[in-house]
Amino acid sequence: ISPQFCFLYPEMVDKLILLESLGFLLDPEDPEAWVKSKRRVIDRLLSLEAKQQTPKARSPEAALQRLLEANSHLTAEGGAILLQRGATETPAGLVYNRDMRARTQSREFFTVEQCVKLLQKIQDRVLIIISQDGLLVPHNLPRRNHFVKALQEAFESTIKEHIQLAEVPGSHFVHLNEPEVVSGIISNFLTAQNTRARL
């Protein structure tokens, strides 16, 4: 959502920082694959709505344990931080604040060419941070994220000199597990005097 806002209202944005994200999802080039992709999203949304259940309450310890089991890159300290905003305390225990419909990838999809042109609208104001053991590393990518390689290649060949790309040691949750690894990079990027507008 944040990259889309930047492209629509570039005059309102100072800078864009993408942590373990390239900011886009690619549309399948094959028309049949596109139809299947869109249908899958709709079917999944309908299925989720049909199966909606009362959220399960867990003790703080159980909620943290479940979160860590589902996110192998996350440390216990990082998980505790996520739970502060990711769960609500009820009399029965902690309930996760999540809507599974958000995971259906019902966001806007673009072609590689569109992604490059859109990113050029805010070039010189973009920082992309990728973790060496994160989700954007080729061997860690699920099949459905094959688009990452195409985007990385397009960005590097077309607008590499206009965006700041930083590769750091750590996992997908490096900003939670080891914030000192990225804090200096982010701070330097934010304080550099090349901003054009203020939100």
Secondary structure, DSSP 8 states (H G I E B T S, - for coil): -HHHHHHH-GGG-S-EEEES--S--B--SSHHHHHHHHHHHHHHHHHHHHT------B-HHHHHHHHHHH-TT--HHHHHHHHHHHEEEETTEEEE---GGGGG--S--B-HHHHHHHHHTTTTSEEEEEETTSTTSGGG--GGGTHHHHHHHHHHHHSGGGSEEEEESS-TTHHHH-HHHHHHHHHHHHHSS------
